[in-house]
């Protein structure tokens, strides 16, 4: 899994994922999200456009990151999950927990609305 971090403006972070988000790669994402939460990010968008597979470990890493961000007063939005990931989110009802957007730009705009 490839993880790229972008900071388009203060308090806003885009985490672009590429590849499989599974038991082998989920710990790295979890650590990245916790580190971002420690920096005081207000809004994080996880771009899932290039994630071709996610398992329960990957879903757990996202939930852990969401919890860490919320504890710091931040938010985590998902962008562009593909069919398999969207199915996994729906089956686990996590699509009710995570705001899911059709583009990174839309998810960032939502983050701007949530900012103090």
Secondary structure, DSSP 8 states (H G I E B T S, - for coil): -EEEEEEEETTEEEEEEEEEESTTTHHHHHHHHHHHHHTT-SEEEEEEEEEEEE-HHHHHHHHHHHHHHHHTT-EEEEE---HHHHHHHHHTTGGGTSEEESSHHHHHHHHHHH--
